[in-house]
Amino acid sequence: MTGEALQALEEADVIVGYTLYLDLLGKRFQGKELLSTPMRREEERCRLCFREAAKGKKVTLVCSGDAGIYGLASLMYELGGEEPETELHVIAGVTAACSGAAVLGAPLNHDFCVISLSDLLTPWEKIERRLLAAAEGDFVIVLYNPSSHKRKDHLARACDILLSVVEKERVCGYVENIGRQGTKAETCTLGELRDREVNMFTTVFIGNTGSEIVNGKLITRRGYQV
């Protein structure tokens, strides 16, 4: 996390978050009032923040990575229209695209895009269009939420879409448990990626035409003449 995020946690009266995220904070903040809601209870979690703030407390809502990237920052602002007396402040975090890229090498050194394969809030048809457009635009592609118990085939389906445009030898990589205990990174080709098993804590990186493996690291050339 960033230093600013750490300071916000230190200054908070109440820390709110998904149960797993509160557990990841460890013992450092056990003296704080910790409040949580289960997965898929995001709106309830956000409203809980406003209720606690209305009591005069300073509340910090914990998200994974960056709150403004597939996090709850936008929902907080949406609900904040009903709570004009509560001041909101978004603190930058480190999203998995950045932290995972550092583990793999330098795959995001040119234009890239981030696409979530979760169709809980986005129709799969729209996800397909975005994948195809990114491949045709020769972007490095970062895939969030590539798999879960209910959508184990989403990564394979995404690879099939990309393989209709991209060669199967295109270099790729993926990182599991970024920044947590048991971090694991692998590189492979797009053809090999299609049959790899990943979990919901994995972030996938698909190179562009300027990407390659150098000394075991996935890099994307910026265009320097060396």
Backbone hydrogen bonds, N-H to C=O, Kabsch-Sander energy under -0.5 kcal/mol:
donor,donor_aa,acceptor,acceptor_aa,energy
6,L,2,T,-2.0
7,Q,3,G,-2.2
8,A,4,E,-2.0
9,L,5,A,-2.0
10,E,6,L,-2.1
11,E,7,Q,-2.0
12,A,8,A,-0.9
13,D,58,K,-2.8
14,V,58,K,-1.9
15,I,33,E,-2.7
16,V,60,T,-2.8
17,G,35,L,-1.9
18,Y,62,V,-0.5
19,T,37,T,-0.7
22,L,18,Y,-1.9
23,D,19,T,-2.0
24,L,20,L,-2.0
25,L,21,Y,-0.7
25,L,22,L,-0.7
26,G,23,D,-1.6
28,R,25,L,-0.6
29,F,26,G,-0.5
30,Q,27,K,-1.6
32,K,29,F,-1.9
33,E,13,D,-1.4
34,L,32,K,-0.7
35,L,15,I,-2.5
35,L,33,E,-0.5
37,T,17,G,-0.7
41,R,38,P,-1.4
45,R,41,R,-1.9
46,C,42,E,-2.3
47,R,43,E,-2.6
48,L,44,E,-1.8
49,C,45,R,-1.2
50,F,46,C,-1.5
51,R,47,R,-2.2
52,E,48,L,-2.2
53,A,49,C,-2.4
54,A,50,F,-2.0
55,K,52,E,-0.9
56,G,53,A,-2.0
57,K,52,E,-1.3
59,V,57,K,-0.6
60,T,14,V,-2.6
62,V,16,V,-3.2
62,V,60,T,-0.6
67,A,91,I,-0.5
69,I,66,D,-1.8
70,Y,68,G,-0.6
73,A,67,A,-2.3
76,M,72,L,-2.3
77,Y,73,A,-1.9
78,E,74,S,-2.4
79,L,75,L,-2.7
80,G,76,M,-1.8
81,G,77,Y,-0.7
81,G,78,E,-0.9
82,E,79,L,-2.0
83,E,80,G,-1.1
86,T,83,E,-2.1
87,E,85,E,-0.5
94,V,65,G,-0.6
95,T,93,G,-0.6
98,C,95,T,-1.0
99,S,95,T,-2.1
100,G,96,A,-2.6
101,A,97,A,-1.3
102,A,98,C,-1.7
103,V,99,S,-1.1
104,L,100,G,-2.0
105,G,101,A,-2.5
106,A,218,L,-2.5
109,N,106,A,-0.8
113,C,140,V,-2.3
115,I,142,V,-2.9
117,L,144,Y,-2.6
126,K,123,P,-0.8
127,I,123,P,-1.7
128,E,124,W,-2.5
129,R,125,E,-1.8
130,R,126,K,-2.1
131,L,127,I,-2.4
132,L,128,E,-2.4
133,A,129,R,-2.3
134,A,130,R,-2.3
135,A,131,L,-2.3
136,E,132,L,-2.5
137,G,133,A,-1.7
138,D,135,A,-1.3
139,F,134,A,-2.2
140,V,111,D,-1.8
141,I,206,I,-2.5
142,V,113,C,-2.5
143,L,141,I,-0.5
143,L,204,V,-2.9
144,Y,115,I,-2.1
144,Y,142,V,-0.6
154,H,151,R,-1.3
155,L,146,P,-0.7
157,R,153,D,-2.4
158,A,154,H,-2.4
159,C,155,L,-2.6
160,D,156,A,-2.2
161,I,157,R,-1.7
162,L,158,A,-2.3
163,L,159,C,-2.8
164,S,160,D,-0.6
164,S,161,I,-0.9
165,V,162,L,-1.9
166,V,162,L,-3.5
170,R,167,E,-1.7
172,C,188,C,-3.3
173,G,205,F,-2.6
174,Y,186,E,-2.3
175,V,203,T,-2.3
176,E,184,K,-3.2
177,N,201,F,-1.9
178,I,201,F,-0.5
180,R,177,N,-2.0
183,T,180,R,-1.0
184,K,176,E,-2.0
186,E,174,Y,-2.3
188,C,172,C,-2.1
190,L,170,R,-1.8
191,G,168,K,-2.7
193,L,189,T,-2.6
194,R,190,L,-1.5
195,D,192,E,-1.2
196,R,193,L,-1.8
198,V,196,R,-0.6
202,T,199,N,-1.6
203,T,175,V,-2.4
204,V,143,L,-2.1
205,F,173,G,-3.7
206,I,141,I,-2.9
207,G,171,V,-2.5
207,G,205,F,-0.5
211,S,208,N,-1.9
212,E,219,I,-2.5
214,V,212,E,-0.6
214,V,217,K,-2.9
217,K,214,V,-1.9
218,L,104,L,-1.8
219,I,212,E,-2.8
219,I,217,K,-0.6
220,T,106,A,-1.9
221,R,210,G,-2.7
226,V,224,Y,-1.1
